[in-house]
Amino acid sequence: MQAVEVGVAPGAAAWIWQDGSVEAEACAGVTRLAGGREVTRDTLFDVASLTKPVASCLALRLVEAGRLAVGDPVAEQPVAGLADVLAHRAGFQAWLPLHRKVPADGWGTPAGKRIVIEAALGSTRTAPRQRTLYSDLGYISLVPLLEERAGAGLEEAVRAHVTGPLGLASTAFRPGGLGDVQKSWIAATERVEHRGGTIQGVVHDDNAAAMGGVSTHAGLFSTARDMGVFAAACLESSRGRSSFLSRDLASWAMAPLRGGERTVIWDTKSPLGSTAGIAFGSRSVGHLGFTGCSIWIDPDALIVSVLLTNRIHPSSTSEAIRTFRPAFHDAVITDILS
């Protein structure tokens, strides 16, 4: 793959689907620069914020089960409802280093998780629905509500309501939960001194790490295929061709909200400078992950494109993916529709 050849990332995997058929599946590079394994279709990547659409679909599945309503409050004073949080318009700040509130011996413990969640819920907010501001804090604040209504911890709830029903056998919050998975099979991310060196096999995001690696904003590891199957299920549900979500709910979740910047789950395609490139249609929706991962869905061309990389290995200072990703998506459309 060109992503590796031009130095965007040490390793990459892609999965392309159109209208029920897998059009392409590719992988290249290594999981780690020093002593890494060759990337295969089974290589696990830290998908970072691609966790958010998965968590959103957990919420929507609970809505369909009658356990949750889109207006249920997530936070008080001022009240922020579920739909507002999912769409990043609940007034939360974008990000804070909440992990710094957790003592060293509390990282990865129930106490650490509780500290981070309480800090997110207690953070300063503006009034809901005044603006759209992409927020990790809002999604972190969802954890207690989702766990309460699911009647299970977040990890179990995602498995029961999303990854299990879709057969996503290679998607989990903690790769150890997938069975005999060796760390060298997982794409490494950044070298971080306060985390003990190069991060591999555990979540890169510090707030998620302090919570034990399981959160609604980050934490999932997955393959390109699994992320593609998930995205295709969202699209097919909106067409009435999948039982994952009802057609009405799935269509609502993919429709732009007022202002057009986002849907309830996804980002929309910007007129200029979109990471989806030029060729993806104007109604396309998608999501990015800081580690170098992305999903884009074109509901008119019926195309799903997944690109997973470890572009932050060994350093997150690399910006080469900014120009590569739009070109990649343009090439996807050109190859499929030509």
N, C-alpha and C positions, 0 to 999 in steps of 0.2 A: 504493500500500500504506500501511496505517495506521502502520507502523513509521516511515516518513518523515514522514507528516503530523503525528504527535505528538512528533517530535523525538528518537526513539530513535537514529537514525543518518542520515547524509546519503544513504546508498544502501542498498537491500535487494533481495533476490531470494528467491523461494520456489518450491518444487516439491513437489507433493502427488501421491501414487500410492496406488491401492488395487487389490489383487488383479489385477495385470497391466495396469491402465489408468492413464494419467496423468489425474488429476482436475482439477488446476489448475496453472498456471504463471504467476507474476506477478513484476513488477519495478517499481521506482520510484526516484526520486531521482537523485543524481549521484555520480560516482566521487570527486569532490573538491570541497570548498566553493568554492575559488577556481580557476576555469578548468577545472573537471572536465567530463566528458562525461556524457550521460544514461546511466543504468544500463539495460542490455538483458539478454536471456537469455544473451548471450555474455560478459557482464562477468565478469572474473576477480576472485575474492576470496582474500585470504590466509586460509586456513581453519584456521590455527594447529593446535590439538590434534586436529582431525579427521584430521590426519596419522596419529595413533596407531592408529585402527582399520584404516587402510590398511596400515600397517606390520605390524600384527598379522596381517592376512590374507596378507601376504607370507610371514610365518613359517609360517602354517598351510598355505599352498600348498607350501612347502618340506617340511613334515612329510608331506604327501600324496605328494610326489615321492620320499620316502625319504631326503632329504638332511639331515633334522633330526628330532629327537625332542622331545616336550614336556618331558622331564626333562633335556635337555642343559644343562650348566652355562653360565651367562652370566658369573658372577662367583665368585671364590673367597674363602674365609676371611671370613665363613662362605659356604658354597656356596649360590648362588641359581640355581634352574633357570629355564628359559624360561617355563613356565606361570606361575611365581610372579612373574616380572617383568611379563609381559603383564597379569596381574591386579592389579598394584600391591601385592603382598604379599611382596616380596623383601627388605624391610628398608631400602630406600634412603630418604634424605631427600627431601622434596618437591621442593626446588629450591635451587640455589646459583648465584651469578653467576660461573659458570665462565669466561665470556668475558673476565673481568678478568685471567685468567692468560695471555691471548693478547696478545702485543705488537701495537701498532697496525699494523705492517707484516706481521703474520701473519694478520690477519683474512681469511677467505675462501680461505686456502691449505691445502694438505695438512697442513702443520705445525700450523696453527691447529686443524684438525679433530682431529688426533692429540692435541693438548694438552687439548682439551675432553673427548674420550673417556677419556683416561687419568685426568683429574681426576674424572670421574664414577665410573669403576671403582675409583678409590682413595679415594673419599669414605667417611666413617664410616657404617657400617650397623649395624642391629640384626639379630637372628636372623630368618630368613625365616618366614613364616606365623604370626607372632605378632599381626599387625594388618594392616589395609588402610590404606595411605596413598598417595594419588595422587601419582605421582612422575615428573617429567621425567627425573630422573637415571637411573632404571631403564631407561627407554626409550632414552636416549642410549647406555647401556651395551650395548644390543643390536646396535649398528651393526657391530662387528667380526665377531660370530658370523654375522649374516645375510649380510654380504658374503662371508665365507669359504665358507659353505655354498651360496650362490647362484652363486659363481664369478664375481662381477661387483660393481661398485660399487653402492651403494644406489640411486642414481638409475636406473641401467640395470636393476637387479633389480626395482624397483617397476614399471617400464615393461613388462618381460618377463612378469611373473607376475600383475600386478593390472590396471593401467590399459590395457595392450595387449589382453589377453583380453576385457576388458569393453567395449572400444571407447571409453574415456574420453579422447577426443582433446583435450579442453580442460583436462586435469589434468596438472600438471608441477611439479617443484620450483622450477625457474627459468623464469619465463614466456618468456624468450628462446628456450627450447627448443621452444616451440610454433610457431615460425616468425615471421612478420612481425607481432608483437604490439607495439603502441605503449604506452608507459607510461601515457598518459592513458586507456587502455581498462581499466586495472586499478584497483580500488578502493583509494584511499589509506588509510593507517592513521594512526598517531600522529605528532605532531611531537616529535622527540627531538633535543635539541641535540648530544649526543655522536655522533649518526649523521648530522649535517649538515642537520637540518630535518625536513620532513614526509617520511615513508617511503612510497614508492609504487613498486611493481614489484619490490621486494626484501622478504624476510621480515622481519616485525616483531620476532620473538623474537631477543634478543641472542645467546643461546647457539647457536641455529641459524645466525644470521648469521656468527658467528665460525667456524663449521664450513663456510662456503661456501654456506649456504642449503639444504643437504641433510642431513636428519636423520630419525630415527624418531619424534621427539617433536613436531616442527613443521617447516614449510617448504613444504608443498604449497600451490599455488594451484589453484583450481577454480571451476566454475560450479555453480549449484544443481542443474541437470539431472544433471551428472556425479556429484555426491555422492549424488543420489537413485538413480541407476542402480546405483551401488556398494552402497548400503544395501539396495535391493530384491534385488540378487543374493545378499546375505547371507541375507535372509529366505527367498527362494525356494530357496536351497540347503538350508536347514533343513527345507523341505517336499518335498525331492526333485525340485524343478522347475527347478533350474539346475545346471549342471556346474561352476560356479565353485569350489565346495567340495563334498565328499561330504556326504550328508545327516547321517551320524553326527557328523562333525567340526563341521559348521555348527551342529547342534543342541547339541552340547557347548559350543560357543563362545558360545551365546546363553542357556545355562542358568545361573541364579544359583549362585554358589559358596556354601560354608558361611558363614553369616552374612548372606547375601543382599544385601550392599552392591554387588557387582559380578559380572559374568560375566568370562570370560577376556578379552573384548574391550570390552564395553560397561558403562556404568553402568546400574543398575537404577532403577526408579521408587520414589522415597521415598513413604511413606504420607502425609506432610504436606510441603507446600512444594516439590513437585517442579517443575522447569522444564517438564515435560511437561504441567502443568496437572492438572485433576481428571478430565477426560473420557477421557484415554488409559487403557487397561486396566492392571491391576496387574502383568501380566507384560511390560509394555513395557520396552524397553531403548533407550539412546541415548548420545550423547556431545556435549560442548560444546567450543567453541573460544574462547579469550580475546578474539579480535578481534570476536566477536559472531555466531558461527556455531553451528549445532546440527543434529543428526540425531536424530529419535526414530522408533522402530519399534514398532508395536503388532502382535504376532504373532497375536492373536486376531481383531482387526478387519481384519488384513492391510493395514495402512496404514503408509506411509512419509511422514514430513514433514521437509523440509529447509528451513531458514531461514538465509540468509547475509546478514550486514550488515557494515558497517565502523563499528560503534558506537564504536570508539576513535579515530575521526577527528573533530576534531583532537586530542582528549585522551582518555586512558583513565579519567578521573575520572567520566565519565558512568555512572550506574547505572540509567538508565531502562529498560534491557532486562530487568532483574530482574522487573519487574511486567508488562512487555509479553509476554515469551515464554510464560508459562503461559496468558495470555489468548489469545494467538495459537493455541496448540495446542488449547485448548478450542473455539475457533471452527472449527478444522479438523475436529474430530470432529463438532461440531454440524452443520456444512454437509454433510459427506459422509453421515452416518447419518440425517439428518432426512428 
